[in-house]
Amino acid sequence: MTNPDVIIIGSGIGGATLASALAPTGRRILILERGEYLRPSSQDRDPKAIFGDGIFRPDEAWLDGEGQSFNPGNYYYVGGNSKFYGAALIRYRAEDFKPRQHMGGQAPGWPISYCDLEQDYTAAEQLYVVHGTVDEDPTEPPHSGAYPNLPVTDEPDIMDLRARLRRVGLSPASVPLGVDIERWLSAGQTTWDAFPNTCGGKMDAETCALAEALKHENVKLLISAPATKLLSDNEGHITGVEVDGHGTISAPLIVLSAGAVQSAALLLKSANDNRPTGLANGSDQVGRNFMNHNCSAVLALHPLRRNRSVYQKTLMFNDYYNDVGQGGAPLGNIQMLGKITGPILAAQTGLPGPIAAMIANRSFDFYAMSEDLPNADSRVTIDGDQIRLDWKRSNWEAHEALVAKLKQHLRRAGFPIVLSRPFDRRTPSHQCGTARMGNDPANSVVDPFCRSHDHRNLFIVDASVLPTSAAVNPALTIAALALRTGRHIIETEFAA
Ligand SMILES: Cc1cc2nc3c(=O)[nH]c(=O)nc-3n(C[C@H](O)[C@H](O)[C@H](O)COP(=O)(O)OP(=O)(O)OC[C@H]3O[C@@H](n4cnc5c(N)ncnc54)[C@H](O)[C@@H]3O)c2cc1C
């Protein structure tokens, strides 16, 4: 496409959702995507290939805070990380937008309220065809519209688990899910969490938002097109994007949505004589405040009870989300993991196959998730050409308390054996915060409509703008913010 009106860098949840919002305007929109399409392969449902050999992971090494090299679980395909996500599409709770005290420190709150984002949450749920209900979770914030579909049905053993959790005083609720369950299962009898979506059964950035955007002739996707640098002039106007293999491409409006780590890296790499610390970085906040949830897998077993579930991921509870019941600090969310099978457990732990199968056939697998707090020293930087991710985990005490509470309840619910293991620090699944939103240009990167404080023609619409991580999965909030930004762009940039 020559002379686009808008360039969007990245086709993940943020970029694709924004493209779907702008597409009906008829403006010429060029989406640059570093990766290629994820095509069906014989390994799509092969746990050893996915969890053991990591065949879908990138051929890329980052450095950690100690300078050790690691291969990150960060995916570069059309649709980005959502091609592998668990499709739990949950709203931040209203309380998450306000400042609040955690065990490990203070969460700063957002420059916008839950109400400011509510209509966009509703629209995002429509776009991603979410299955859910507002009637079960006491922490569910107000919805102006119903979910487009009823919740995905619990499998029989999860139905039994739901009743057990209720009996010990918890409030189990259905996870809002972007999954067409028949379609997913007809392509293979596995869960979808962390499995690649090549059958269209998962409602991800490619299958929903990008497909919607590409119905419009004025939208084009260029694949295998990594942006390597943003260019700016003396006045701070972004004048173009250098794209590997395609030279410099220019447009009046540039949108960055390469993911929280890659967007920060690109802004830092784009330093020039006028902006020696990188673009959009007058506040020195680009790359800082990196957050990723504190998560553990918690496996509950009874030696004589089997879990025959295939997907499992339909249940959550938020009894400790806002406090521990009688006041106290927030601890986090509990939801089911996609069902862990023997081969997955063997690939991830190195346990012999028969032992892994014996455990997995009985285990009910939970995902405990607690908020990570912003910290200026938790950051993405560039070391030569390489990304350094120095994640300083925070609020771990709240996570330990959450896991302890969960274990107590699971024992009372009839599971004498409860095992837990923190998630690998090198999997930045819920990365966010590295170009945070705020009113004050001195300590934030974008304004409340995701426009760069420093460059009027630059917007950022991926997870990097989230000022806090809350303790729920981020994708729906990223999508809602992108829709809100889309409306703002149409009103302020396309009005004439
Ligand atoms: C295994 C797994 C399970 C998850 N489960 C859930 C879940 O159940 N619910 C939930 O809400 N969230 C979940 N997440 C997180 C969720 O997937 C992400 O929060 C979300 O997809 C992030 O969207 P994004 O637009 O910020 O970035 P990304 O998804 O990272 O998209 C960025 C895009 O930009 C492209 N790109 C990168 N650099 C460049 C460049 N230089 N030039 C051009 N293109 C570039 C990438 O290839 C990618 O397509 C999960 C993540 C993983 C990995």
PDBQT file of the ligand as one rigid body, heavy atoms in Angstrom, charges set to zero:
ROOT
HETATM    1  C1  LIG A 501       0.362 -18.854  26.825  1.00  0.00    +0.000 C 
HETATM    2  C2  LIG A 501      -0.374 -17.562  27.054  1.00  0.00    +0.000 A 
HETATM    3  C3  LIG A 501      -1.634 -17.600  27.638  1.00  0.00    +0.000 A 
HETATM    4  C4  LIG A 501      -2.311 -16.396  27.848  1.00  0.00    +0.000 A 
HETATM    5  N1  LIG A 501      -3.593 -16.434  28.318  1.00  0.00    +0.000 NA
HETATM    6  C5  LIG A 501      -4.309 -15.297  28.422  1.00  0.00    +0.000 A 
HETATM    7  C6  LIG A 501      -5.685 -15.324  28.778  1.00  0.00    +0.000 A 
HETATM    8  O1  LIG A 501      -6.276 -16.380  29.002  1.00  0.00    +0.000 OA
HETATM    9  N2  LIG A 501      -6.353 -14.138  28.848  1.00  0.00    +0.000 N 
HETATM   10  C7  LIG A 501      -5.733 -12.946  28.606  1.00  0.00    +0.000 A 
HETATM   11  O2  LIG A 501      -6.373 -11.906  28.751  1.00  0.00    +0.000 OA
HETATM   12  N3  LIG A 501      -4.434 -12.901  28.270  1.00  0.00    +0.000 NA
HETATM   13  C8  LIG A 501      -3.714 -14.037  28.147  1.00  0.00    +0.000 A 
HETATM   14  N4  LIG A 501      -2.423 -13.989  27.745  1.00  0.00    +0.000 N 
HETATM   15  C9  LIG A 501      -1.822 -12.668  27.502  1.00  0.00    +0.000 C 
HETATM   16  C10 LIG A 501      -2.315 -12.082  26.181  1.00  0.00    +0.000 C 
HETATM   17  O3  LIG A 501      -2.100 -12.999  25.148  1.00  0.00    +0.000 OA
HETATM   18  C11 LIG A 501      -1.569 -10.777  25.938  1.00  0.00    +0.000 C 
HETATM   19  O4  LIG A 501      -1.783  -9.906  27.036  1.00  0.00    +0.000 OA
HETATM   20  C12 LIG A 501      -2.016 -10.069  24.685  1.00  0.00    +0.000 C 
HETATM   21  O5  LIG A 501      -2.100 -10.943  23.605  1.00  0.00    +0.000 OA
HETATM   22  C13 LIG A 501      -1.039  -8.936  24.411  1.00  0.00    +0.000 C 
HETATM   23  O6  LIG A 501      -1.461  -8.224  23.272  1.00  0.00    +0.000 OA
HETATM   24  P1  LIG A 501      -0.553  -7.037  22.726  1.00  0.00    +0.000 P 
HETATM   25  O7  LIG A 501      -1.287  -6.432  21.592  1.00  0.00    +0.000 OA
HETATM   26  O8  LIG A 501      -0.143  -6.177  23.868  1.00  0.00    +0.000 OA
HETATM   27  O9  LIG A 501       0.823  -7.691  22.240  1.00  0.00    +0.000 OA
HETATM   28  P2  LIG A 501       1.240  -8.989  21.406  1.00  0.00    +0.000 P 
HETATM   29  O10 LIG A 501       0.277 -10.061  21.493  1.00  0.00    +0.000 OA
HETATM   30  O11 LIG A 501       2.660  -9.271  21.804  1.00  0.00    +0.000 OA
HETATM   31  O12 LIG A 501       1.232  -8.465  19.905  1.00  0.00    +0.000 OA
HETATM   32  C14 LIG A 501       2.293  -7.722  19.359  1.00  0.00    +0.000 C 
HETATM   33  C15 LIG A 501       2.407  -8.030  17.881  1.00  0.00    +0.000 C 
HETATM   34  O13 LIG A 501       3.424  -7.203  17.333  1.00  0.00    +0.000 OA
HETATM   35  C16 LIG A 501       4.297  -7.983  16.528  1.00  0.00    +0.000 C 
HETATM   36  N5  LIG A 501       5.600  -7.313  16.582  1.00  0.00    +0.000 N 
HETATM   37  C17 LIG A 501       6.500  -7.317  17.591  1.00  0.00    +0.000 A 
HETATM   38  N6  LIG A 501       7.540  -6.542  17.266  1.00  0.00    +0.000 NA
HETATM   39  C18 LIG A 501       7.290  -6.034  16.047  1.00  0.00    +0.000 A 
HETATM   40  C19 LIG A 501       7.999  -5.158  15.173  1.00  0.00    +0.000 A 
HETATM   41  N7  LIG A 501       9.190  -4.634  15.521  1.00  0.00    +0.000 N 
HETATM   42  N8  LIG A 501       7.454  -4.867  13.975  1.00  0.00    +0.000 NA
HETATM   43  C20 LIG A 501       6.242  -5.388  13.595  1.00  0.00    +0.000 A 
HETATM   44  N9  LIG A 501       5.539  -6.224  14.385  1.00  0.00    +0.000 NA
HETATM   45  C21 LIG A 501       6.054  -6.525  15.598  1.00  0.00    +0.000 A 
HETATM   46  C22 LIG A 501       4.280  -9.346  17.177  1.00  0.00    +0.000 C 
HETATM   47  O14 LIG A 501       4.694 -10.363  16.278  1.00  0.00    +0.000 OA
HETATM   48  C23 LIG A 501       2.815  -9.467  17.587  1.00  0.00    +0.000 C 
HETATM   49  O15 LIG A 501       2.017  -9.973  16.554  1.00  0.00    +0.000 OA
HETATM   50  C24 LIG A 501      -1.697 -15.160  27.514  1.00  0.00    +0.000 A 
HETATM   51  C25 LIG A 501      -0.429 -15.138  26.934  1.00  0.00    +0.000 A 
HETATM   52  C26 LIG A 501       0.227 -16.322  26.693  1.00  0.00    +0.000 A 
HETATM   53  C27 LIG A 501       1.595 -16.264  26.050  1.00  0.00    +0.000 C 
ENDROOT
TORSDOF 0
